[in-house]
Amino acid sequence: MYTGYEEALMAGTKRTMTLNLTAVEMRVLEELARQKDLSKTAVLRQALRLYQLVDARLAAGGKLYFENEAKDEKAELMVL
């Protein structure tokens, strides 16, 4: 079963959207795009796919953790 996002990608359908960001958010987006050698659009698409995956896993009862094996630390990330 495909999500609406995956269906749109497979169909090649693209829509245009205006996005208003703060100056800080735009700097973060530009820096991520530069670091990853991606367009700002590609960074936002990756972020959307990641958010969709996290949301689906959490909805299915999963949990999200950050783990630092060197320090033997594990912290659960709470997503609203």
Buried (B, 14 or more C-beta within 10 A) or exposed (E): EEEEEEEEBEEEEEEEEEEEEEEEEEEEBEEBBEEEEBEBEEBBBEEEBEEBEBEEEBEEEEEEEEEEEEEEEEEEEEEE
